[in-house]
Amino acid sequence: DTLQQVPQKPILADACPSDSILHNGECQPAILGAQTMDNIRQNTTITLEEARASAQEHEGFPWTFLPECYSNEKQTEPVCVFSDQDFAGGRGIFLVTTTPLAYEMLKKPAFSQPEALSRMNQHSNPPFEEHDFPGKGRGIVANKTLHRGDQIFASTPLVISNPLSYNLVDSERLRLGHRGVDTLPPDTQKLFWGLLDHFKGDPVEDRINTNAFDITINKVQQYAVMPEIAMMNHDCRPNAAYFWDEDTLSHYVHATQTIYPGEEITITYINNERKREARMKNLKTNWGFDCSCSSCAAHPIFAAESDARIQAIENIAEALNDWTSSSTATPEMAETMLSLYAQERLEASMGVAYKHAAEVYSSFGDRYTAIKYAQLALEMLHLDRGFNDNDIKFMLAMAKDPEQSWSWKKRVGHKRFEDSSCGHAH
Ligand SMILES: C[S@@+](CC[C@H](N)C(=O)[O-])C[C@H]1O[C@@H](n2cnc3c(N)ncnc32)[C@H](O)[C@@H]1O
């Protein structure tokens, strides 16, 4: 209730003339009529129904409601809540962001070609069921065998929020969040309110903080909440991986290994090629929970063995990344690295190890082993990084023709050491 009494600050004031809107840093013809723009300028907080009516008055206006915005000395570019109830076949979405970025998002196929989302949000016959796990809350469990590469979800976010909103005063930022949730279609609001509120603060912001994933749109980091992936718990040795696709504004989750019925399907919230203490600290600091996954909970002796393998992976990576003439890198090192990844149950992150292997074999002129590992890298990097990753493009080229790769025969003639352990001399 108190939130609704917060007066709205002037927005877009002096930014552009009344018949235009700030877009891409420039004043462009307003899709809004001058009268509506005046309403915003005059500091009026209008009801949702008024905001809907105002939006409908303007043919072709892309949002279901007239956006509500706030700015201040610290955040001169207004941050607004933009909502589209028709997004993704009626699931709806709201964006808490600046006008230029919101209009950049509108240009993406997700908004401009609704058929681009025909494969998304199809959850009628899921390969999993929800289950309660003591100490972790809800999670999802496979109800059929999933194979590496099988899709588990492809979901659109309910909200995409720009970190710039933290420049607003708390009451205004929170008001935008609440307004956004109120603009979602009723069934989607239920999905939002069903999310976990781990920190017990403001109910909207808390649900966003507990469940949001970092994503990037036009190189700008944002937070996005997908209610399906939000049911997945963290595991330092997960059996599934996710990626964000900017074109469809969608989050994909795939199995990265065979998952049998009854097994929990997990993802990682962090970089897992770190030692246990660092992983646990990251989860506590950034996600606010004490990790109880099997590798966090392992006996100290086993945890120390695991940490030693992580250290060995790090040492080998350093040696393989050395492209100088004094490099000690050998294909055997890459084989040991692959074995360490498998032993650590880091299948979900194995793409990077396969890439190392492809490169080192290429550097010694071994065409077919380079191709073999480039193909393996491609599959795993796709599942973990999505469609547009640079390493993927590089591995595609390598799989086609290693001889054209920059690494081809780079190390031919280098001394090949017998010792294939993590033997990088410091
Ligand atoms: C995105 S939600 C995951 C679904 C959540 N369990 C639920 O009931 O809605 C993230 C929250 O789940 C819990 N969680 C996830 N993975 C965990 C783990 N490995 N150990 C302990 N708690 C975990 C934490 O409370 C965390 O804040």
The ligand as an SDF file (V2000), in Angstrom:
LIG
                    3D

 27 29  0  0  0  0  0  0  0  0999 V2000
   16.1140  -20.9710   -8.2940 C   0  0  0  0  0  0  0  0  0  0  0  0
   15.5880  -21.6400   -6.7640 S   0  0  0  0  0  0  0  0  0  0  0  0
   15.5380  -23.3690   -7.0520 C   0  0  0  0  0  0  0  0  0  0  0  0
   14.1960  -23.9850   -6.6770 C   0  0  0  0  0  0  0  0  0  0  0  0
   13.8970  -23.9530   -5.2020 C   0  0  0  0  0  0  0  0  0  0  0  0
   14.4740  -25.1260   -4.5270 N   0  0  0  0  0  0  0  0  0  0  0  0
   12.3960  -23.8680   -4.9400 C   0  0  0  0  0  0  0  0  0  0  0  0
   11.9000  -24.5550   -4.0460 O   0  0  0  0  0  0  0  0  0  0  0  0
   11.7320  -23.0690   -5.6090 O   0  0  0  0  0  0  0  0  0  0  0  0
   17.0620  -21.3710   -5.8250 C   0  0  0  0  0  0  0  0  0  0  0  0
   16.9590  -21.7380   -4.3790 C   0  0  0  0  0  0  0  0  0  0  0  0
   16.9100  -23.1630   -4.2000 O   0  0  0  0  0  0  0  0  0  0  0  0
   17.7110  -23.5730   -3.0900 C   0  0  0  0  0  0  0  0  0  0  0  0
   18.8220  -24.4060   -3.5950 N   0  0  0  0  0  0  0  0  0  0  0  0
   19.1150  -24.6340   -4.8860 C   0  0  0  0  0  0  0  0  0  0  0  0
   20.1690  -25.4670   -5.0160 N   0  0  0  0  0  0  0  0  0  0  0  0
   20.5790  -25.7730   -3.7740 C   0  0  0  0  0  0  0  0  0  0  0  0
   21.6470  -26.5700   -3.2700 C   0  0  0  0  0  0  0  0  0  0  0  0
   22.5130  -27.2410   -4.0450 N   0  0  0  0  0  0  0  0  0  0  0  0
   21.7820  -26.6420   -1.9120 N   0  0  0  0  0  0  0  0  0  0  0  0
   20.9130  -25.9940   -1.0980 C   0  0  0  0  0  0  0  0  0  0  0  0
   19.9010  -25.2160   -1.5300 N   0  0  0  0  0  0  0  0  0  0  0  0
   19.7150  -25.0990   -2.8570 C   0  0  0  0  0  0  0  0  0  0  0  0
   18.2060  -22.2880   -2.4460 C   0  0  0  0  0  0  0  0  0  0  0  0
   17.2780  -21.9260   -1.4470 O   0  0  0  0  0  0  0  0  0  0  0  0
   18.1500  -21.2940   -3.5760 C   0  0  0  0  0  0  0  0  0  0  0  0
   17.9830  -19.9690   -3.1220 O   0  0  0  0  0  0  0  0  0  0  0  0
  1  2  1  0
  2  3  1  0
  2 10  1  0
  3  4  1  0
  4  5  1  0
  5  6  1  0
  5  7  1  0
  7  8  2  0
  7  9  1  0
 10 11  1  0
 11 12  1  0
 11 26  1  0
 12 13  1  0
 13 14  1  0
 13 24  1  0
 14 15  1  0
 14 23  1  0
 15 16  2  0
 16 17  1  0
 17 18  1  0
 17 23  2  0
 18 19  1  0
 18 20  2  0
 20 21  1  0
 21 22  2  0
 22 23  1  0
 24 25  1  0
 24 26  1  0
 26 27  1  0
M  CHG  2   2   1   9  -1
M  END
$$$$
